[in-house]
Amino acid sequence: GWFTDVDPGDVEHQIAVNLTAPLLLTQLVLPDMIARGRGHIVNIASIAGKAGGPFGAVYSATKGGLAHASESLRAELAGTGVNVSTVCPGFVEDVGMYARHEREAGVHASRWIGTTTPHKVADAVVRALRANAPELIVSPGPFRVMMAAGQLFPAINAPVTNWLVGGMLRAVADHRRHTRHRPASPPAPAAPA
């Protein structure tokens, strides 16, 4: 949604669920992994954490934070036998936020971005474990190339991201703004006694 519309409680909730919880859970399991000399942590971030799109500042911040925390932890744990990977899905079909956006706001990802499936995300987790991959992007289309270009030429990130997803995400933000300000329906009249 529009950043100015995001309730402060929602900011705290997104940070708690997307960033604080995975970090605290990792702290709980890590000592035993280090003691055993083996283990693997896989965090699910998002392409939004790699190239923040419009109307998702808080979400992008939490997923970017998780991706960077995973990268840092991977370096910290080098040589311990414990590995850390990050899986960054794009728009996931049928479930989660993207499916809700499709249902509620009638939006669809452009053919340039496309969608992925929960099965492909699960496969990426298995690949990350088997190959000890630092990071896997799970998105069809040219996103990886655009992400790399954005790292080399940061000035193109915002225009390209707006071109690819801005219209869709603005429609979702406008839909939320409209439905949030819609007055509640009056209660149904009580049945006669």
Residue frames relative to the residue before (quaternion, step in Angstrom):
aa qw qx qy qz dx dy dz
G 1.0000 0.0000 0.0000 0.0000 0.00 0.00 0.00
W 0.6883 -0.4091 0.3723 0.4693 3.50 -1.35 -0.06
F 0.5290 -0.6595 0.4254 0.3230 3.58 -0.81 0.98
T 0.6591 0.5138 -0.3178 0.4478 3.60 1.00 -0.75
D 0.6599 0.4999 -0.3072 0.4693 3.61 1.21 -0.33
V 0.5524 0.6361 -0.4027 0.3579 3.59 1.17 -0.41
D 0.4131 -0.7120 0.5224 0.2224 3.52 -0.78 1.12
P 0.5548 -0.6219 0.4236 0.3551 3.64 -0.92 0.79
G 0.6163 0.5401 -0.3483 0.4552 3.60 1.07 -0.62
D 0.6396 0.5137 -0.3203 0.4737 3.58 1.09 -0.69
V 0.5913 0.5485 -0.3633 0.4664 3.58 1.10 -0.66
E 0.6872 0.4797 -0.2819 0.4670 3.57 0.82 -1.00
H 0.6456 0.5262 -0.3227 0.4496 3.59 0.99 -0.81
Q 0.6637 0.4961 -0.3127 0.4644 3.61 0.88 -0.90
I 0.6454 0.5036 -0.3239 0.4743 3.59 0.96 -0.80
A 0.6565 0.5209 -0.3130 0.4470 3.59 0.94 -0.88
V 0.7269 0.4372 -0.2490 0.4675 3.60 0.84 -0.96
N 0.7850 0.3912 -0.1895 0.4414 3.59 0.75 -1.04
L 0.7973 0.2695 -0.1399 0.5216 3.59 1.10 -0.53
T 0.7163 0.4506 -0.2761 0.4557 3.59 0.64 -1.07
A 0.6724 0.5142 -0.3155 0.4288 3.62 0.78 -0.96
P 0.6876 0.4580 -0.3264 0.4592 3.66 0.73 -0.85
L 0.6431 0.5187 -0.3365 0.4518 3.61 1.01 -0.72
L 0.6863 0.4723 -0.2922 0.4696 3.59 0.90 -0.87
L 0.6271 0.5190 -0.3383 0.4721 3.59 1.03 -0.70
T 0.6256 0.5258 -0.3307 0.4721 3.57 1.04 -0.77
Q 0.6345 0.5258 -0.3335 0.4579 3.59 0.95 -0.79
L 0.6553 0.5274 -0.3168 0.4382 3.58 1.03 -0.72
V 0.7645 0.3825 -0.2088 0.4750 3.61 0.90 -0.87
L 0.5682 0.6661 -0.3686 0.3125 3.57 1.12 -0.59
P 0.6423 0.5358 -0.3710 0.4033 3.68 0.77 -0.78
D 0.6745 0.4778 -0.3058 0.4726 3.61 0.93 -0.81
M 0.6164 0.5349 -0.3483 0.4612 3.59 1.04 -0.69
I 0.6640 0.4966 -0.3021 0.4703 3.57 0.91 -0.93
A 0.6448 0.5223 -0.3218 0.4560 3.60 0.97 -0.83
R 0.6872 0.4583 -0.2776 0.4906 3.62 1.04 -0.76
G 0.3850 -0.7311 0.4770 0.2995 3.56 1.18 -0.50
R 0.7548 0.2536 -0.2055 0.5690 3.58 1.17 0.52
G 0.3683 0.6925 -0.5701 0.2445 3.49 -1.29 0.55
H 0.1268 -0.7851 0.6025 0.0673 3.52 -1.24 0.35
I 0.1578 -0.7628 0.6239 0.0632 3.55 -0.88 1.01
V 0.0572 -0.7744 0.6298 0.0193 3.57 -0.89 0.98
N 0.1257 -0.7871 0.6022 0.0455 3.55 -0.66 1.13
I 0.2946 -0.7332 0.5871 0.1760 3.54 -1.08 0.80
A 0.0763 -0.7839 0.6161 0.0023 3.54 -0.46 1.25
S 0.4039 -0.6842 0.5334 0.2902 3.62 -0.83 -0.91
I 0.5643 -0.5497 0.4606 0.4089 3.56 -1.20 0.35
A 0.5533 0.5985 -0.3938 0.4249 3.61 1.20 -0.42
G 0.6494 0.5002 -0.3141 0.4790 3.58 1.18 -0.44
K 0.6542 0.4908 -0.3005 0.4908 3.55 1.29 -0.26
A 0.7757 0.0098 0.0279 0.6304 3.56 1.09 -0.77
G 0.2536 -0.8217 0.4934 0.1305 3.54 0.11 1.31
G 0.2482 -0.7751 0.5680 0.1227 3.51 -0.83 1.04
P 0.6474 -0.5077 0.3822 0.4208 3.55 -1.25 0.21
F 0.8249 0.2555 -0.2040 0.4612 3.55 -1.28 0.53
G 0.7111 0.3840 -0.2711 0.5228 3.57 1.13 0.58
A 0.1439 0.8475 -0.5046 0.0808 3.59 1.09 0.63
V 0.6986 0.4602 -0.2918 0.4636 3.60 0.80 -0.93
Y 0.6529 0.5116 -0.3141 0.4619 3.58 0.89 -0.93
S 0.6632 0.5024 -0.3047 0.4635 3.59 0.88 -0.94
A 0.6377 0.5308 -0.3265 0.4528 3.58 0.99 -0.82
T 0.6850 0.4800 -0.3046 0.4556 3.59 0.88 -0.88
K 0.6987 0.4625 -0.2820 0.4674 3.58 0.91 -0.86
G 0.6176 0.5158 -0.3390 0.4875 3.59 1.11 -0.63
G 0.6328 0.5305 -0.3206 0.4641 3.56 1.02 -0.81
L 0.6627 0.4961 -0.3062 0.4700 3.58 0.96 -0.86
A 0.6412 0.5180 -0.3295 0.4604 3.60 0.97 -0.80
H 0.6971 0.4589 -0.2797 0.4747 3.59 0.89 -0.89
A 0.6133 0.5265 -0.3542 0.4704 3.60 1.04 -0.66
S 0.6418 0.5221 -0.3217 0.4605 3.60 1.00 -0.81
E 0.6430 0.5206 -0.3105 0.4681 3.56 0.99 -0.88
S 0.6588 0.5056 -0.2973 0.4712 3.57 0.95 -0.88
L 0.6783 0.4904 -0.2903 0.4638 3.56 0.90 -0.92
R 0.5963 0.5576 -0.3597 0.4518 3.59 1.05 -0.70
A 0.6698 0.4840 -0.2949 0.4798 3.58 0.95 -0.89
E 0.6506 0.5346 -0.3101 0.4413 3.57 0.96 -0.87
L 0.7478 0.4187 -0.2102 0.4704 3.57 1.00 -0.83
A 0.3466 0.7517 -0.4978 0.2591 3.61 1.26 0.04
G 0.8102 0.2541 -0.2102 0.4845 3.55 -0.89 0.97
T 0.6094 0.5724 -0.3575 0.4162 3.62 1.23 -0.10
G 0.5039 -0.6279 0.4385 0.3994 3.58 1.22 -0.42
V 0.6385 0.4733 -0.3209 0.5151 3.56 1.32 -0.03
N 0.1386 -0.8111 0.5672 0.0332 3.55 -0.81 1.04
V 0.1797 -0.7598 0.6162 0.1031 3.53 -1.27 0.47
S 0.0324 -0.7803 0.6245 -0.0101 3.54 -0.96 0.96
T 0.2072 -0.7462 0.6177 0.1369 3.52 -1.27 0.47
V 0.1489 -0.7510 0.6388 0.0766 3.55 -1.00 0.93
C 0.1041 -0.8129 0.5730 0.0008 3.56 -0.74 1.13
P 0.1113 -0.8152 0.5656 0.0558 3.60 -0.08 1.24
G 0.4127 -0.6356 0.5822 0.2945 3.49 -1.35 0.35
F 0.7843 -0.2230 0.2040 0.5418 3.58 -1.02 -0.80
V 0.1978 -0.8000 0.5612 0.0771 3.58 -0.65 1.15
E 0.4298 -0.7237 0.4917 0.2231 3.56 -0.77 1.12
D 0.8680 0.2770 -0.1641 0.3781 3.50 -1.42 0.39
V 0.8053 0.1610 -0.0808 0.5648 3.63 1.08 -0.49
G 0.7928 0.3794 -0.2278 0.4191 3.54 -1.30 0.21
M 0.8371 -0.2587 0.1745 0.4493 3.50 -1.36 -0.38
Y 0.6748 0.5047 -0.3213 0.4321 3.58 0.78 -0.96
A 0.6515 0.5058 -0.3182 0.4674 3.60 0.92 -0.87
R 0.6358 0.5145 -0.3242 0.4754 3.58 1.03 -0.76
H 0.6349 0.5200 -0.3288 0.4674 3.61 0.99 -0.81
E 0.6363 0.5237 -0.3291 0.4610 3.58 0.97 -0.83
R 0.6872 0.4961 -0.2740 0.4544 3.56 0.88 -1.00
E 0.7795 0.3990 -0.1972 0.4408 3.55 0.68 -1.15
A 0.8066 0.2645 -0.1274 0.5131 3.60 0.88 -0.88
G 0.4235 -0.7395 0.4417 0.2806 3.59 1.27 -0.08
V 0.4553 0.6895 -0.4465 0.3433 3.59 1.10 0.62
H 0.1300 -0.7734 0.6165 0.0693 3.55 -1.27 0.48
A 0.5440 -0.6089 0.4685 0.3373 3.56 -1.14 0.68
S 0.5185 -0.6260 0.4807 0.3290 3.55 -1.11 0.70
R 0.6143 -0.5522 0.4033 0.3939 3.55 -1.20 0.40
W 0.5867 0.5802 -0.3671 0.4294 3.61 1.19 -0.39
I 0.7234 0.3729 -0.2256 0.5354 3.58 1.13 -0.63
G 0.1445 -0.8300 0.5230 0.1294 3.57 0.87 -0.94
T 0.3801 -0.6900 0.5598 0.2570 3.53 -1.34 -0.19
T 0.2557 -0.7242 0.6119 0.1889 3.50 -1.33 0.23
T 0.4535 -0.6851 0.4985 0.2766 3.57 -1.25 0.10
P 0.6241 -0.5170 0.4056 0.4228 3.59 -1.19 0.36
H 0.6120 0.5644 -0.3447 0.4337 3.60 1.07 -0.74
K 0.6682 0.4900 -0.3041 0.4700 3.60 0.96 -0.84
V 0.6102 0.5240 -0.3513 0.4792 3.59 1.11 -0.63
A 0.6528 0.5029 -0.3120 0.4729 3.59 0.93 -0.86
D 0.6309 0.5225 -0.3305 0.4688 3.60 1.00 -0.80
A 0.6418 0.5236 -0.3283 0.4540 3.59 1.00 -0.76
V 0.6068 0.5365 -0.3568 0.4655 3.59 1.05 -0.67
V 0.6621 0.4924 -0.3047 0.4758 3.59 0.91 -0.89
R 0.6443 0.5093 -0.3260 0.4682 3.61 0.96 -0.83
A 0.6322 0.5352 -0.3356 0.4486 3.59 0.98 -0.83
L 0.6618 0.5003 -0.3017 0.4698 3.57 0.98 -0.84
R 0.7060 0.4798 -0.2747 0.4426 3.59 0.80 -1.01
A 0.7747 0.3470 -0.1760 0.4984 3.58 0.93 -0.89
N 0.3239 -0.7418 0.5085 0.2937 3.58 1.28 -0.16
A 0.1717 0.8146 -0.5280 0.1678 3.56 0.91 0.98
P 0.4762 -0.6711 0.4777 0.3076 3.60 -0.88 0.83
E 0.7999 -0.0853 0.1100 0.5837 3.58 0.93 -0.92
L 0.0672 -0.7730 0.6295 0.0401 3.55 -1.09 0.78
I 0.2537 -0.7334 0.6160 0.1354 3.54 -0.96 0.98
V 0.1124 -0.7932 0.5971 0.0411 3.60 -0.77 1.02
S 0.4428 0.6434 -0.4926 0.3839 3.52 0.11 1.33
P 0.3875 -0.7102 0.5270 0.2602 3.57 -0.88 0.86
G 0.7120 0.4884 -0.3026 0.4037 3.52 -1.25 -0.04
P 0.7426 -0.4777 0.2919 0.3676 3.52 -1.35 -0.10
F 0.2854 0.8081 -0.4943 0.1453 3.60 1.16 0.25
R 0.6408 0.5413 -0.3397 0.4253 3.62 0.89 -0.86
V 0.6554 0.5034 -0.3083 0.4711 3.56 0.97 -0.88
M 0.6681 0.4937 -0.3061 0.4650 3.59 0.93 -0.87
M 0.6265 0.5323 -0.3360 0.4596 3.58 1.05 -0.76
A 0.6562 0.4991 -0.3078 0.4749 3.59 0.94 -0.85
A 0.6442 0.5073 -0.3204 0.4743 3.59 0.97 -0.83
G 0.6478 0.5272 -0.3156 0.4503 3.57 1.02 -0.78
Q 0.6248 0.5193 -0.3369 0.4759 3.58 1.13 -0.60
L 0.6891 0.4675 -0.2755 0.4803 3.56 1.01 -0.78
F 0.7917 0.1489 -0.0405 0.5911 3.56 1.08 -0.81
P 0.1819 -0.8508 0.4814 0.1060 3.63 0.40 1.21
A 0.5955 0.5913 -0.3751 0.3937 3.61 1.08 -0.55
I 0.6658 0.5014 -0.3236 0.4477 3.62 1.15 -0.38
N 0.4589 0.7192 -0.4394 0.2812 3.63 1.21 -0.35
A 0.7258 0.4461 -0.2703 0.4485 3.60 0.59 -1.10
P 0.6893 0.4676 -0.3268 0.4467 3.66 0.73 -0.83
V 0.6716 0.4883 -0.3078 0.4645 3.58 0.92 -0.86
T 0.6559 0.5047 -0.3158 0.4641 3.59 0.92 -0.87
N 0.6369 0.5101 -0.3305 0.4743 3.59 0.97 -0.78
W 0.6448 0.5213 -0.3218 0.4570 3.57 0.96 -0.83
L 0.7251 0.4680 -0.2491 0.4394 3.58 0.90 -0.95
V 0.8492 0.1033 -0.0019 0.5178 3.57 0.79 -1.00
G 0.4487 0.7379 -0.4328 0.2586 3.59 1.22 -0.26
G 0.6708 0.5043 -0.3098 0.4469 3.58 0.87 -0.90
M 0.6635 0.5030 -0.3009 0.4650 3.56 0.93 -0.92
L 0.7122 0.4526 -0.2701 0.4636 3.59 0.81 -0.99
R 0.6008 0.5339 -0.3646 0.4702 3.60 1.11 -0.54
A 0.6241 0.5327 -0.3392 0.4601 3.59 1.01 -0.76
V 0.6398 0.5037 -0.3202 0.4842 3.59 1.02 -0.80
A 0.6644 0.5060 -0.3060 0.4571 3.60 0.89 -0.93
D 0.6629 0.4945 -0.3036 0.4732 3.59 0.95 -0.86
H 0.6232 0.5339 -0.3350 0.4630 3.58 1.03 -0.78
R 0.6640 0.4951 -0.3028 0.4716 3.58 0.91 -0.91
R 0.6394 0.5228 -0.3251 0.4606 3.56 0.95 -0.89
H 0.6721 0.5018 -0.2965 0.4567 3.57 0.91 -0.92
T 0.7205 0.4354 -0.2647 0.4703 3.61 0.81 -0.95
R 0.6091 0.5569 -0.3569 0.4376 3.59 1.12 -0.56
H 0.7446 0.3991 -0.2206 0.4874 3.58 1.00 -0.78
R 0.4687 0.6628 -0.4552 0.3657 3.56 1.26 0.00
P 0.4690 -0.6780 0.4739 0.3095 3.60 -0.82 0.88
A 0.5539 -0.6112 0.4502 0.3420 3.53 -1.11 0.70
S 0.5370 -0.6071 0.4702 0.3491 3.55 -1.14 0.63
P 0.5035 -0.6367 0.4713 0.3450 3.58 -1.00 0.71
P 0.5704 -0.5980 0.4190 0.3763 3.58 -1.08 0.60
A 0.5566 -0.5968 0.4576 0.3531 3.55 -1.13 0.63
P 0.5409 -0.6205 0.4395 0.3595 3.59 -1.02 0.70
A 0.5322 -0.6281 0.4661 0.3240 3.53 -1.09 0.72
A 0.5193 -0.6289 0.4836 0.3177 3.53 -1.12 0.73
P 0.5401 -0.6137 0.4467 0.3636 3.61 -0.99 0.70
A 0.4688 -0.6958 0.4784 0.2595 3.55 -1.04 0.79
